[in-house]
Every structure is written in C-alpha cells, then in structure tokens.
C-alpha cells in the first residue's frame, strides 16, 4: 500500500514542469492582457530561475489523506481536521459508503492554494464560529468535479462542475457538496477586498470558467497548482499577486453581469464608512449622521451606499454585536470570564438590557449562554501535529494562523 507521503510525491511528480507552464502563461496569455499583474519582472524571474533549482527554496507543502485509516475512522478524522473552519456532516449519498478525503496544499506567500477531493457532505459556518476563529478571508473554489448547493439571501444557488464559486468566510455558510474534486484559493481579505468593486457580495458569486476573466483565472490557478512542487518561495509573492488580481477581475466581471456593483463614488463612500465604523465601535454616539459627518458624505449618499447591507444603523449594530460575540467566546488567559456589562460598554452599549435583547435577536441566545457554549466548544488549543496515518495537518495552521 502506498503511504500518504509517497502518494504525495507521486502527485508532485505528475506536475514537474513548473517554469515551462507558468512562463508560457505569463508570456503568451496573462502578460498581454494584464501587463500590470505580471509584467516583465515576473517573466524574467520565471525564465532565469529555470536552471537554478538548487538555489531555490521550495514552497511549504502540506498533504492530508484519510485513505490509510480504518473505514470507521475516516470521516471523524476529516471532521476534526476541517473543523478548523467548518462544521461538516456526511452527505446522504456517502452514508454507508467508503468515505475518503484528501487535501493537498501549498503556502503561496500570503495565501493558501489547495486541492481537496472528498465524498459528499454538508458544510456549515455559523456566527459563533466566525466570531471565535476570526477567519474572515475569501475562499475562491474551482469545481473540477461535483457541484455545490447553497442559500445566499433569498436565492438558492446550484453551481455545477467547471464553475468558480466565491465564498466569504466572514459570512455564514450552509452548503451541500456532492462528491467533489476542487481547487481552493484562500486569500486574505485585506489583499483582495481593495481590488473588488463590491467586497461584501462575494458570497455565492458564480463565475463561468469557460470564457473571459473566469477562464483566465481558472486556467492560471490550475497551472500554478499543478506546477507548485517546482515553484520556489522566491517566485511565490509575484505568483500570488497575479492570482489575486486575476481573482478580482473574475469576481468584478461576474458582479457586473449581475448589476450588483455600485458606482465608483458610492463604492468609495461604502469603504470609507466601513473603515470608520470598525475603528469607532466603542463610541456610544456612533450613528448614521455622525458617520456621514466624519467621512464628509451626505446622508443620502451614505444611505444609498449601505442599501445592500440593510442600512447604516443595522450595519453598525451587526459589527458591534459580532465583535462583542468574539470577545465573549474568547478563552480567558487568567481564567476569569469577562463581565457581560464590560463587553457591552466596550462596544457602545450603555444599557445592558438593550445589549442582551439585540444580542439574542442576532444570534438566538443570550450573551451569557454564548459565553458558556463558545468557551466549552473552543476551549481546547488547536493541535496541528503530524497526524497518524493521514500525512500532516499543517494546512490547518496556515488557514487559522497565517492568513
């Protein structure tokens, strides 16, 4: 039987010709269309490093696979590992069948690029998990096999194979995957959001990978992953930058088609207002009028900018409660729980009953219950040790800590 390490090596050998593939992409396709992304410097780096592999430091690599575990232990091992981000439940189609999951990942400068294939399952990410783990980056997935179904607002989304789907890990998720094989790019919010016209509308964005910007992104993403075993850390930063810009181009085009992108001036107002709000959540007088005055915008412009976010006041309340939830479920280092009153005051609530009422309306439980359940659930330290029989679990640390 082939060990996980040897299986990983065999997969790597299948994608050995790095510089040829990436260089051709830069010269023949990406560079002429998006010269500001790649430019001559990247082509020069990719060309001149072909013959000097011994001088390069390879990308950090993680390989996780359940194939060598007893059948009865496979899903539990997967559930524990992917639990760094998601709650998962085995899909109806795979119950009673032999479950398996594989994650092959590379740390590409500021982002993680992974191939994941597994049997069908349900993925969930609720407000409590978002608040506790602090993972708010974007996940852009290319489904090479299988499909995903999910609810986005009032819409039910079905994305088949060979489509690209955008996910915002700062948003709640309730999705079902059939048996799947996909590539994922995990991109820090601060790297991608400034390039997007509508950074809060990524969740559930579906992109056609067969044409236009979607095809450019999908093909380049596959080329980078397939040749990652031979990429060096010296090449990683510019490669990651190109991939992020191409992802932004594809997402922006998809949002254009949906007519979901506000005008440039409105978009600028939205970003400035959000930055101001997030920096002043402790102010008791934080309100739409105060925000408009602080950023130099009219109230009508501000209200128009926040229409997709259910209004300025609702956004302020949501951000305050979200931050409060994160504080409440954090594990105290000194063993003393935070006082609910202190947390309420910290995020602009002078009235504890009002804070408790808003909190329960938003999350469905009281601040005290959230504090208890959150700390019980997340109290243990995450372990990213070498997993017995599964390869390693380094990718979990990258997703939870590095980004």
SULBEL-V610878 format. One record per run of one state. SS is the DSSP state (alpha for helix, beta for strand, coil for the rest). FROM is the first residue (numbers start at 1). TO is the last residue. If there is no record, write none. Layout:
ss-><SS | SS>
from-><FROM | FROM>
to-><TO | TO>
This chain:
ss-><coil | alpha | coil | alpha | coil | alpha | coil | alpha | coil | beta | coil | beta | coil | alpha | coil | beta | coil | alpha | coil | beta | coil | beta | coil | beta | coil | alpha | coil | beta | coil | beta | coil | beta | coil | beta | coil | beta | coil | beta | coil | alpha | coil | alpha | coil | beta | coil | alpha | coil | beta | alpha | coil | alpha | coil | alpha | coil | alpha | coil | alpha | coil | alpha | coil | alpha | coil | alpha | coil | alpha | coil | beta | coil | alpha | coil>
from-><1 | 4 | 14 | 18 | 34 | 39 | 49 | 53 | 56 | 58 | 59 | 60 | 66 | 71 | 83 | 87 | 91 | 92 | 95 | 101 | 109 | 111 | 119 | 121 | 126 | 127 | 134 | 138 | 146 | 148 | 153 | 155 | 160 | 163 | 169 | 173 | 178 | 180 | 188 | 189 | 196 | 199 | 202 | 205 | 209 | 212 | 231 | 232 | 233 | 258 | 264 | 280 | 288 | 296 | 299 | 306 | 307 | 310 | 312 | 330 | 340 | 347 | 352 | 364 | 367 | 379 | 391 | 392 | 394 | 403>
to-><3 | 13 | 17 | 33 | 38 | 48 | 52 | 55 | 57 | 58 | 59 | 65 | 70 | 82 | 86 | 90 | 91 | 94 | 100 | 108 | 110 | 118 | 120 | 125 | 126 | 133 | 137 | 145 | 147 | 152 | 154 | 159 | 162 | 168 | 172 | 177 | 179 | 187 | 188 | 195 | 198 | 201 | 204 | 208 | 211 | 230 | 231 | 232 | 257 | 263 | 279 | 287 | 295 | 298 | 305 | 306 | 309 | 311 | 329 | 339 | 346 | 351 | 363 | 366 | 378 | 390 | 391 | 393 | 402 | 403>
